[in-house]
Amino acid sequence: MIDKVMMRLLKDNKAAMLLALLGGIDLLWQAPIRYILDGGLLTDFRSFYFAGRAIFGEGNIYDHNYLIEYAKGSGYTGYVFSYVYPPSLAFYSAPLWHRLNGREAALLWMLLSIVLGVFILVAVTHLISTLSNQESKGKNSLLPWLSLFLLVILPFGNNLRLGQVNSVVLAFISASLVLSLHYKRDLLAGFLLAPAILIKMTPLGLLLYFILNKHYKTLYGCIVGIIVLSIPTFVTSQGLKSWEFFLDFANMMDYGQTMPGLPDVASVPNFSVAGWMARLSMSQPAISLMTKIGLSILGLGLIWQHWRLRQRDDGKLLLLPYLVLMIIASPFTYLHHVIYIYPGLLLTIWTVWDRSCRLRVPLLIGLISLTIIAGIDLPSLYNDLGLNITLLRSINLYALLCLFGIGLMVPELCTMIEE
């Protein structure tokens, strides 16, 4: 499905082909090919790989000790993080992982991530181009270079080095956005959003974005997609049992709760709202309560602004705040999650440029600067920089919150003073 969409985007578009080539070169340059060829198994890919191999067995893939023992039984002695996703990812990847050893599987996963990264680049650029005003076509020549620049400064390379699943999820989100906002094929858009939800859960919040933008059929397509894709995971051996294990595991994933096999929730690399609260040395119930209050305030503010913009049909410009909220609402937010802002960020920056806001220069400087800050691995630098004050050790989160705020304001600023 995604490959057909990509071919349609590239057809008769030399700029898109050049963009795909340059994006592919950038991603390939950052890919840990030598590490994999030397037998290394990418850090986060380990849990996907062994969970997929173990899901049809008798054990519980959400039991960290079981997953480690399974990995050891397969000849791998390195550390394996807990598998924290719904059974869907492990279920659908299982037939493939059973046929490939660790090195072959990691190489295939890396290649898939690169291809999907190129798809995201081309698809999102195509979407923003078609959403631009007709009179601004002459300025669209800058759009591919802007999209490529954002691909470079956002942590796509970090995802490749970790073997993360975020590129897969973002590819489904991007395809859903293109099909709904551009091609008006809402049922198919919703169906393609379903895999993203079944892998990561947090994209569920994007349904509200589509609904408030009056793309109601996206909801129906998503429901059908979730049902169709979930049924095979229920009827096979250990299927229902795996979902029971997942629900038991999910019940422990409250805000402020450290999960077995994962870093402490208060560890500096976790710059979610819950992680920020945890570093203030609150009790777990207090962390949970304050996080829910904070996220509710952000969410209600976003919904209120979206409702106000519905009459002007500018609600689609609020994609960036939705994506930021999707990231920081998770109990754990790490650097590799920042790539999810890519579609909304490109839409927001291009809106500022395309509509010639009077605040264009400061807004553009702010958006680019905040993106660079959010995409840097600052948690690894805090000790070297001497930042020992708790409130100063969440700069990535602050940058994302600032992007959230700017994303809320841009539709108002650029609509009121559009030239």
VOPAGU-2260 file (C-alpha; in pm, 1 decimal, decimal comma):
REM VOPAGU-2260
SITE   aa  ch    i         X         Y         Z
SITE  MET   A    0       0,0       0,0       0,0
SITE  ILE   A    1     263,9     254,5     104,8
SITE  ASP   A    2     487,1     170,4    -193,2
SITE  LYS   A    3     196,0     244,6    -432,1
SITE  VAL   A    4     134,6     579,1    -265,2
SITE  MET   A    5     504,4     663,0    -291,7
SITE  MET   A    6     518,2     577,0    -662,5
SITE  ARG   A    7     218,5     801,4    -720,8
SITE  LEU   A    8     392,6    1086,9    -543,2
SITE  LEU   A    9     711,8    1042,3    -745,9
SITE  LYS   A   10     539,5    1009,5   -1082,6
SITE  ASP   A   11     613,7    1298,8   -1320,6
SITE  ASN   A   12     792,2    1489,5   -1045,3
SITE  LYS   A   13    1166,6    1522,4   -1089,3
SITE  ALA   A   14    1196,5    1739,4    -778,4
SITE  ALA   A   15    1041,4    1461,9    -569,9
SITE  MET   A   16    1281,9    1207,3    -717,6
SITE  LEU   A   17    1580,3    1427,8    -635,9
SITE  LEU   A   18    1442,0    1483,6    -287,4
SITE  ALA   A   19    1404,0    1109,1    -236,9
SITE  LEU   A   20    1761,2    1050,7    -354,5
SITE  LEU   A   21    1911,0    1312,3    -122,1
SITE  GLY   A   22    1699,7    1197,1     170,6
SITE  GLY   A   23    1800,4     837,5     111,2
SITE  ILE   A   24    2169,0     933,1     100,8
SITE  ASP   A   25    2137,1    1122,0     429,9
SITE  LEU   A   26    1963,9     831,8     603,4
SITE  LEU   A   27    2204,0     575,6     459,0
SITE  TRP   A   28    2497,5     785,9     579,1
SITE  GLN   A   29    2361,3     775,9     934,9
SITE  ALA   A   30    2269,4     407,0     930,2
SITE  PRO   A   31    2479,8     176,3    1154,2
SITE  ILE   A   32    2563,3     -64,8     873,6
SITE  ARG   A   33    2908,9    -158,8    1001,9
SITE  TYR   A   34    2776,5    -226,3    1351,8
SITE  ILE   A   35    2516,1    -467,8    1217,2
SITE  LEU   A   36    2757,0    -641,3     980,5
SITE  ASP   A   37    2990,2    -696,0    1276,1
SITE  GLY   A   38    2711,8    -886,4    1450,2
SITE  GLY   A   39    2567,3    -611,8    1668,5
SITE  LEU   A   40    2195,0    -615,3    1741,5
SITE  LEU   A   41    2044,9    -265,4    1760,1
SITE  THR   A   42    1946,6    -165,9    2114,1
SITE  ASP   A   43    1569,8    -121,3    2082,2
SITE  PHE   A   44    1527,8    -364,6    1795,1
SITE  ARG   A   45    1623,3    -648,2    2029,4
SITE  SER   A   46    1290,8    -634,7    2212,5
SITE  PHE   A   47    1088,0    -626,9    1886,3
SITE  TYR   A   48    1289,6    -912,1    1743,2
SITE  PHE   A   49    1276,0   -1150,7    2037,4
SITE  ALA   A   50     914,5   -1065,9    2121,5
SITE  GLY   A   51     821,9   -1153,8    1763,3
SITE  ARG   A   52    1007,0   -1482,7    1783,6
SITE  ALA   A   53     855,7   -1567,4    2122,4
SITE  ILE   A   54     492,7   -1460,2    2079,9
SITE  PHE   A   55     369,2   -1800,3    1962,7
SITE  GLY   A   56     539,3   -1977,0    2251,8
SITE  GLU   A   57     398,0   -2059,1    2592,5
SITE  GLY   A   58     554,6   -1768,2    2779,4
SITE  ASN   A   59     461,2   -1406,1    2846,4
SITE  ILE   A   60     649,2   -1165,7    2619,4
SITE  TYR   A   61     565,3    -882,8    2862,9
SITE  ASP   A   62     755,4   -1060,4    3139,1
SITE  HIS   A   63    1100,4    -903,8    3117,8
SITE  ASN   A   64    1274,2   -1202,5    3273,9
SITE  TYR   A   65    1108,4   -1438,4    3026,2
SITE  LEU   A   66    1215,9   -1223,2    2731,1
SITE  ILE   A   67    1576,6   -1216,3    2853,8
SITE  GLU   A   68    1578,1   -1592,9    2903,7
SITE  TYR   A   69    1430,7   -1643,9    2557,9
SITE  ALA   A   70    1704,5   -1425,5    2408,9
SITE  LYS   A   71    1970,4   -1624,0    2594,0
SITE  GLY   A   72    1815,7   -1946,4    2468,0
SITE  SER   A   73    1850,5   -1805,1    2117,5
SITE  GLY   A   74    2221,5   -1744,2    2175,1
SITE  TYR   A   75    2206,5   -1371,4    2253,5
SITE  THR   A   76    2365,1   -1265,1    2582,4
SITE  GLY   A   77    2326,0    -884,9    2561,9
SITE  TYR   A   78    2068,5    -679,7    2748,2
SITE  VAL   A   79    1713,2    -677,2    2612,4
SITE  PHE   A   80    1469,9    -404,6    2713,6
SITE  SER   A   81    1108,5    -487,3    2793,3
SITE  TYR   A   82     862,0    -518,5    2507,7
SITE  VAL   A   83     610,2    -239,7    2576,2
SITE  TYR   A   84     385,1    -239,3    2267,7
SITE  PRO   A   85      58,0    -418,3    2187,4
SITE  PRO   A   86      94,3    -775,1    2056,6
SITE  SER   A   87      20,2    -662,8    1698,8
SITE  LEU   A   88     379,4    -568,3    1611,9
SITE  ALA   A   89     520,1    -893,3    1748,8
SITE  PHE   A   90     242,6   -1097,8    1586,1
SITE  TYR   A   91     277,1    -962,9    1232,3
SITE  SER   A   92     656,6    -963,3    1236,2
SITE  ALA   A   93     685,0   -1313,0    1386,1
SITE  PRO   A   94     682,7   -1513,5    1058,3
SITE  LEU   A   95     964,8   -1298,0     923,7
SITE  TRP   A   96    1182,5   -1300,1    1235,9
SITE  HIS   A   97    1156,4   -1679,5    1259,6
SITE  ARG   A   98    1317,0   -1705,3     915,8
SITE  LEU   A   99    1602,0   -1461,4     980,6
SITE  ASN   A  100    1890,2   -1459,3    1224,6
SITE  GLY   A  101    1962,5   -1146,1    1425,4
SITE  ARG   A  102    2199,4    -984,7    1175,8
SITE  GLU   A  103    1973,0   -1050,1     877,2
SITE  ALA   A  104    1670,5    -920,5    1065,4
SITE  ALA   A  105    1852,1    -605,5    1179,8
SITE  LEU   A  106    1971,8    -532,0     824,6
SITE  LEU   A  107    1620,7    -575,2     688,2
SITE  TRP   A  108    1475,9    -355,5     963,4
SITE  MET   A  109    1731,8     -84,3     892,5
SITE  LEU   A  110    1659,9     -98,2     518,1
SITE  LEU   A  111    1286,3     -75,5     586,0
SITE  SER   A  112    1343,4     224,9     813,3
SITE  ILE   A  113    1545,1     403,4     542,9
SITE  VAL   A  114    1282,8     337,6     274,5
SITE  LEU   A  115    1005,4     456,5     504,8
SITE  GLY   A  116    1210,3     762,7     598,7
SITE  VAL   A  117    1229,4     853,1     229,2
SITE  PHE   A  118     856,5     790,4     193,8
SITE  ILE   A  119     784,7    1022,5     488,8
SITE  LEU   A  120    1003,2    1293,0     334,8
SITE  VAL   A  121     836,9    1276,8      -7,9
SITE  ALA   A  122     480,6    1223,6     116,1
SITE  VAL   A  123     483,2    1507,0     368,8
SITE  THR   A  124     649,9    1745,2     121,8
SITE  HIS   A  125     385,6    1657,4    -136,6
SITE  LEU   A  126     108,0    1717,7     117,1
SITE  ILE   A  127     234,2    2058,7     226,8
SITE  SER   A  128     287,0    2161,8    -135,1
SITE  THR   A  129     -72,5    2081,3    -227,0
SITE  LEU   A  130    -207,4    2260,2      80,5
SITE  SER   A  131     -22,4    2580,6     -15,4
SITE  ASN   A  132    -203,2    2875,1    -171,4
SITE  GLN   A  133    -215,8    2863,6    -550,5
SITE  GLU   A  134     -56,9    3206,6    -588,6
SITE  SER   A  135     250,4    3093,3    -396,6
SITE  LYS   A  136     355,6    2821,5    -643,7
SITE  GLY   A  137     665,7    3017,6    -731,1
SITE  LYS   A  138     786,7    2983,2    -373,5
SITE  ASN   A  139     727,8    2608,1    -363,2
SITE  SER   A  140    1078,8    2550,7    -502,5
SITE  LEU   A  141    1207,0    2618,2    -151,0
SITE  LEU   A  142     977,7    2361,7       9,1
SITE  PRO   A  143    1177,7    2047,2     -81,2
SITE  TRP   A  144    1495,0    2200,5      61,3
SITE  LEU   A  145    1316,0    2297,9     381,1
SITE  SER   A  146    1173,1    1948,3     420,7
SITE  LEU   A  147    1516,7    1794,6     360,5
SITE  PHE   A  148    1671,5    2032,3     614,3
SITE  LEU   A  149    1418,1    1924,9     877,1
SITE  LEU   A  150    1487,8    1559,2     799,8
SITE  VAL   A  151    1856,5    1623,3     868,2
SITE  ILE   A  152    1816,1    1811,6    1197,2
SITE  LEU   A  153    1546,8    1587,9    1345,3
SITE  PRO   A  154    1674,6    1265,1    1509,5
SITE  PHE   A  155    1597,9    1021,7    1227,1
SITE  GLY   A  156    1956,5     899,5    1255,7
SITE  ASN   A  157    1904,5     829,6    1625,6
SITE  ASN   A  158    1610,6     607,1    1532,6
SITE  LEU   A  159    1824,9     416,9    1283,2
SITE  ARG   A  160    2103,0     362,0    1535,1
SITE  LEU   A  161    1859,1     229,2    1794,7
SITE  GLY   A  162    1654,4      21,6    1552,6
SITE  GLN   A  163    1337,7     197,8    1665,7
SITE  VAL   A  164     986,1     144,8    1529,8
SITE  ASN   A  165     898,5     514,6    1505,1
SITE  SER   A  166     967,7     539,3    1130,8
SITE  VAL   A  167     710,0     267,6    1066,9
SITE  VAL   A  168     448,4     444,5    1278,9
SITE  LEU   A  169     522,6     785,8    1127,1
SITE  ALA   A  170     497,8     641,1     775,5
SITE  PHE   A  171     144,2     522,0     846,2
SITE  ILE   A  172      56,3     859,0    1000,3
SITE  SER   A  173     199,0    1043,6     699,0
SITE  ALA   A  174      11,0     822,8     452,9
SITE  SER   A  175    -308,3     881,1     649,1
SITE  LEU   A  176    -259,9    1258,6     640,9
SITE  VAL   A  177    -192,0    1262,0     265,8
SITE  LEU   A  178    -492,5    1046,2     183,4
SITE  SER   A  179    -729,3    1246,6     403,0
SITE  LEU   A  180    -617,6    1608,3     364,0
SITE  HIS   A  181    -517,6    1591,8      -2,5
SITE  TYR   A  182    -696,1    1303,5    -174,2
SITE  LYS   A  183   -1007,8    1318,6      50,6
SITE  ARG   A  184   -1003,8     940,5      86,1
SITE  ASP   A  185   -1094,3     941,0     451,6
SITE  LEU   A  186   -1194,7     575,4     487,2
SITE  LEU   A  187    -858,4     456,5     355,5
SITE  ALA   A  188    -680,1     722,9     560,9
SITE  GLY   A  189    -844,8     591,4     875,7
SITE  PHE   A  190    -761,1     234,1     781,4
SITE  LEU   A  191    -392,7     328,0     745,9
SITE  LEU   A  192    -396,9     508,2    1079,9
SITE  ALA   A  193    -508,0     184,1    1246,5
SITE  PRO   A  194    -166,0       9,7    1223,4
SITE  ALA   A  195       0,4     314,1    1381,6
SITE  ILE   A  196    -242,7     290,9    1673,4
SITE  LEU   A  197    -201,2     -85,4    1707,2
SITE  ILE   A  198     176,0     -42,9    1723,7
SITE  LYS   A  199     210,4     266,9    1939,7
SITE  MET   A  200    -135,3     353,6    2085,3
SITE  THR   A  201     -60,3     728,3    2117,5
SITE  PRO   A  202    -160,1     809,8    1753,7
SITE  LEU   A  203    -515,4     746,6    1872,7
SITE  GLY   A  204    -526,5    1115,6    1965,6
SITE  LEU   A  205    -492,3    1212,1    1598,6
SITE  LEU   A  206    -847,6    1090,1    1537,6
SITE  LEU   A  207    -964,7    1404,8    1713,8
SITE  TYR   A  208    -760,3    1611,5    1465,9
SITE  PHE   A  209    -938,4    1446,4    1173,2
SITE  ILE   A  210   -1283,8    1466,9    1332,2
SITE  LEU   A  211   -1257,8    1836,5    1420,4
SITE  ASN   A  212   -1139,4    1899,3    1064,8
SITE  LYS   A  213   -1466,3    1735,0     949,0
SITE  HIS   A  214   -1301,0    1424,2     808,9
SITE  TYR   A  215   -1548,4    1203,0     993,4
SITE  LYS   A  216   -1507,2     894,1     777,4
SITE  THR   A  217   -1150,3     866,4     902,2
SITE  LEU   A  218   -1294,0     744,1    1232,0
SITE  TYR   A  219   -1498,8     474,3    1058,8
SITE  GLY   A  220   -1203,0     359,9     852,0
SITE  CYS   A  221    -984,7     345,5    1161,4
SITE  ILE   A  222   -1237,8     135,4    1352,2
SITE  VAL   A  223   -1262,3    -107,8    1060,6
SITE  GLY   A  224    -883,1    -119,7    1033,0
SITE  ILE   A  225    -835,8    -192,9    1402,0
SITE  ILE   A  226   -1095,9    -470,9    1390,2
SITE  VAL   A  227    -960,7    -628,5    1071,0
SITE  LEU   A  228    -598,3    -617,0    1186,7
SITE  SER   A  229    -676,7    -733,5    1540,8
SITE  ILE   A  230    -891,4   -1037,1    1459,2
SITE  PRO   A  231    -598,1   -1254,1    1339,3
SITE  THR   A  232    -412,6   -1177,2    1662,5
SITE  PHE   A  233    -710,8   -1303,5    1864,1
SITE  VAL   A  234    -783,1   -1631,8    1688,9
SITE  THR   A  235    -431,8   -1776,1    1666,2
SITE  SER   A  236    -247,2   -1976,7    1926,7
SITE  GLN   A  237    -168,6   -1767,4    2235,3
SITE  GLY   A  238    -343,1   -1468,7    2071,1
SITE  LEU   A  239    -597,4   -1387,8    2341,5
SITE  LYS   A  240    -343,1   -1478,9    2607,4
SITE  SER   A  241     -97,2   -1224,7    2466,0
SITE  TRP   A  242    -362,9    -951,8    2480,4
SITE  GLU   A  243    -439,1   -1046,2    2840,9
SITE  PHE   A  244     -69,2   -1019,2    2921,6
SITE  PHE   A  245     -57,0    -679,9    2747,7
SITE  LEU   A  246    -358,1    -543,6    2938,1
SITE  ASP   A  247    -204,1    -657,2    3266,8
SITE  PHE   A  248     119,5    -486,0    3165,3
SITE  ALA   A  249     -64,1    -169,4    3054,7
SITE  ASN   A  250    -234,6    -145,5    3393,4
SITE  MET   A  251     109,1     -92,6    3545,0
SITE  MET   A  252     200,1     186,6    3300,8
SITE  ASP   A  253      58,5     471,4    3504,5
SITE  TYR   A  254     237,5     805,9    3500,7
SITE  GLY   A  255     534,8     805,1    3735,3
SITE  GLN   A  256     558,1     427,2    3745,6
SITE  THR   A  257     895,2     271,7    3659,3
SITE  MET   A  258     848,2     -38,7    3446,1
SITE  PRO   A  259    1055,6    -356,8    3482,4
SITE  GLY   A  260    1330,9    -368,4    3223,7
SITE  LEU   A  261    1315,1       4,6    3145,8
SITE  PRO   A  262    1513,5     302,6    3281,1
SITE  ASP   A  263    1376,4     481,3    3585,9
SITE  VAL   A  264    1090,5     714,7    3498,5
SITE  ALA   A  265    1284,1    1001,2    3660,4
SITE  SER   A  266    1595,8     939,6    3451,2
SITE  VAL   A  267    1711,9    1245,8    3260,1
SITE  PRO   A  268    1671,0    1097,2    2908,1
SITE  ASN   A  269    1295,5    1072,3    2971,4
SITE  PHE   A  270    1165,7    1422,1    2896,9
SITE  SER   A  271     793,9    1344,0    2905,0
SITE  VAL   A  272     570,4    1553,3    3129,8
SITE  ALA   A  273     557,7    1257,4    3368,6
SITE  GLY   A  274     938,0    1232,8    3366,1
SITE  TRP   A  275     964,9    1604,3    3447,8
SITE  MET   A  276     722,7    1560,0    3737,5
SITE  ALA   A  277     913,0    1255,1    3862,5
SITE  ARG   A  278    1239,1    1451,1    3877,6
SITE  LEU   A  279    1072,7    1688,2    4123,4
SITE  SER   A  280    1077,1    1400,5    4375,5
SITE  MET   A  281     699,9    1368,7    4402,5
SITE  SER   A  282     525,1    1051,0    4511,0
SITE  GLN   A  283     392,6     828,6    4233,8
SITE  PRO   A  284      23,8     918,2    4295,5
SITE  ALA   A  285     115,6    1288,4    4292,0
SITE  ILE   A  286     312,0    1245,7    3967,8
SITE  SER   A  287      14,7    1072,6    3807,5
SITE  LEU   A  288    -234,6    1336,5    3922,9
SITE  MET   A  289     -24,0    1639,0    3828,3
SITE  THR   A  290      67,8    1489,9    3490,0
SITE  LYS   A  291    -296,3    1425,2    3405,6
SITE  ILE   A  292    -391,2    1777,9    3512,0
SITE  GLY   A  293    -112,5    1933,6    3305,1
SITE  LEU   A  294    -189,1    1727,0    2995,2
SITE  SER   A  295    -561,4    1795,5    3033,8
SITE  ILE   A  296    -496,7    2169,8    3035,8
SITE  LEU   A  297    -287,2    2142,5    2719,4
SITE  GLY   A  298    -542,4    1917,4    2553,6
SITE  LEU   A  299    -841,3    2135,6    2639,5
SITE  GLY   A  300    -656,6    2443,8    2518,1
SITE  LEU   A  301    -584,1    2269,9    2188,2
SITE  ILE   A  302    -944,7    2155,7    2144,9
SITE  TRP   A  303   -1075,6    2504,5    2226,0
SITE  GLN   A  304    -845,1    2663,8    1969,3
SITE  HIS   A  305    -936,0    2401,6    1710,3
SITE  TRP   A  306   -1306,6    2462,3    1768,1
SITE  ARG   A  307   -1256,5    2836,0    1717,1
SITE  LEU   A  308   -1078,8    2775,3    1386,6
SITE  ARG   A  309   -1336,8    2533,8    1242,8
SITE  GLN   A  310   -1540,9    2807,4    1077,5
SITE  ARG   A  311   -1235,1    2936,7     889,5
SITE  ASP   A  312   -1125,2    2586,3     790,8
SITE  ASP   A  313    -783,3    2657,5     942,6
SITE  GLY   A  314    -794,7    2371,5    1191,8
SITE  LYS   A  315    -564,4    2160,6     976,4
SITE  LEU   A  316    -284,5    2404,6    1062,5
SITE  LEU   A  317    -292,0    2274,2    1421,5
SITE  LEU   A  318    -120,0    1948,3    1329,4
SITE  LEU   A  319     201,1    2044,2    1512,3
SITE  PRO   A  320      37,1    2088,3    1856,6
SITE  TYR   A  321    -142,8    1755,0    1815,4
SITE  LEU   A  322     183,0    1576,3    1737,5
SITE  VAL   A  323     371,1    1744,1    2022,7
SITE  LEU   A  324      96,7    1648,0    2266,9
SITE  MET   A  325     103,0    1292,6    2131,9
SITE  ILE   A  326     474,4    1273,7    2215,2
SITE  ILE   A  327     483,2    1426,6    2562,2
SITE  ALA   A  328     162,2    1254,8    2679,3
SITE  SER   A  329     340,7     920,7    2681,4
SITE  PRO   A  330     482,3     807,0    3018,5
SITE  PHE   A  331     821,7     784,4    2847,8
SITE  THR   A  332     945,3    1036,6    2590,2
SITE  TYR   A  333    1295,7     999,0    2450,1
SITE  LEU   A  334    1491,8    1174,3    2179,0
SITE  HIS   A  335    1388,4     927,4    1909,7
SITE  HIS   A  336    1021,2    1022,6    1956,9
SITE  VAL   A  337    1085,2    1379,6    1839,9
SITE  ILE   A  338    1064,2    1276,7    1471,8
SITE  TYR   A  339     685,5    1258,1    1507,9
SITE  ILE   A  340     662,4    1637,1    1487,2
SITE  TYR   A  341     798,2    1632,6    1130,1
SITE  PRO   A  342     468,0    1664,0     934,0
SITE  GLY   A  343     324,7    1930,3    1165,0
SITE  LEU   A  344     651,7    2118,6    1184,9
SITE  LEU   A  345     687,5    2141,8     807,4
SITE  LEU   A  346     323,9    2253,0     776,6
SITE  THR   A  347     368,3    2522,9    1042,2
SITE  ILE   A  348     696,8    2659,0     907,1
SITE  TRP   A  349     565,3    2664,3     551,5
SITE  THR   A  350     246,9    2839,6     664,1
SITE  VAL   A  351     454,5    3115,0     822,9
SITE  TRP   A  352     662,7    3148,6     506,3
SITE  ASP   A  353     381,1    3107,5     255,4
SITE  ARG   A  354     132,9    3345,7     414,9
SITE  SER   A  355     388,5    3622,4     467,2
SITE  CYS   A  356     303,5    3696,6     829,5
SITE  ARG   A  357     442,4    4023,0     959,7
SITE  LEU   A  358     606,4    3819,1    1236,1
SITE  ARG   A  359     754,6    3585,3     978,2
SITE  VAL   A  360    1121,4    3638,2    1063,8
SITE  PRO   A  361    1099,6    3593,5    1443,8
SITE  LEU   A  362     858,2    3303,7    1401,9
SITE  LEU   A  363    1084,6    3126,6    1153,8
SITE  ILE   A  364    1391,3    3183,2    1370,6
SITE  GLY   A  365    1202,9    3057,1    1673,5
SITE  LEU   A  366    1065,5    2748,3    1500,9
SITE  ILE   A  367    1400,3    2645,4    1351,9
SITE  SER   A  368    1592,2    2715,1    1674,3
SITE  LEU   A  369    1345,2    2521,9    1888,2
SITE  THR   A  370    1352,7    2231,2    1643,9
SITE  ILE   A  371    1731,2    2214,0    1663,4
SITE  ILE   A  372    1716,3    2220,4    2044,3
SITE  ALA   A  373    1444,1    1953,9    2060,1
SITE  GLY   A  374    1640,6    1729,6    1822,7
SITE  ILE   A  375    1972,8    1739,5    2010,3
SITE  ASP   A  376    2063,6    1467,0    2259,5
SITE  LEU   A  377    2090,3    1718,0    2543,4
SITE  PRO   A  378    2038,0    1463,6    2825,7
SITE  SER   A  379    2376,8    1311,4    2740,8
SITE  LEU   A  380    2538,7    1656,1    2770,4
SITE  TYR   A  381    2392,1    1786,2    3096,7
SITE  ASN   A  382    2674,0    1657,0    3315,1
SITE  ASP   A  383    2940,5    1793,2    3079,6
SITE  LEU   A  384    2761,9    2129,2    3072,1
SITE  GLY   A  385    2732,8    2136,8    3449,6
SITE  LEU   A  386    2352,6    2157,3    3444,0
SITE  ASN   A  387    2276,6    1998,6    3779,3
SITE  ILE   A  388    1963,5    2199,6    3859,5
SITE  THR   A  389    1659,7    1974,8    3813,4
SITE  LEU   A  390    1450,9    2231,9    3628,0
SITE  LEU   A  391    1731,1    2286,8    3375,6
SITE  ARG   A  392    1755,9    1918,2    3282,5
SITE  SER   A  393    1442,7    1905,8    3065,0
SITE  ILE   A  394    1535,3    2147,9    2787,1
SITE  ASN   A  395    1404,3    1916,1    2513,9
SITE  LEU   A  396    1063,4    1919,5    2682,0
SITE  TYR   A  397    1065,6    2298,5    2708,7
SITE  ALA   A  398    1148,3    2326,5    2338,5
SITE  LEU   A  399     858,5    2096,2    2250,7
SITE  LEU   A  400     621,2    2295,4    2471,3
SITE  CYS   A  401     730,4    2616,7    2299,2
SITE  LEU   A  402     664,5    2453,9    1961,0
SITE  PHE   A  403     322,6    2354,0    2093,1
SITE  GLY   A  404     248,9    2715,0    2186,7
SITE  ILE   A  405     371,4    2858,3    1856,9
SITE  GLY   A  406     172,1    2596,0    1670,1
SITE  LEU   A  407    -141,4    2714,2    1849,9
SITE  MET   A  408     -77,6    3079,2    1761,0
SITE  VAL   A  409      34,5    3051,5    1398,1
SITE  PRO   A  410    -314,1    2996,3    1246,7
SITE  GLU   A  411    -439,3    3311,6    1420,0
SITE  LEU   A  412    -136,4    3525,6    1338,5
SITE  CYS   A  413    -105,9    3424,2     977,3
SITE  THR   A  414    -476,9    3425,5     901,7
SITE  MET   A  415    -543,6    3769,0    1046,6
SITE  ILE   A  416    -258,4    3937,9     861,3
SITE  GLU   A  417    -235,4    3721,2     549,9
SITE  GLU   A  418    -135,4    3927,4     248,6
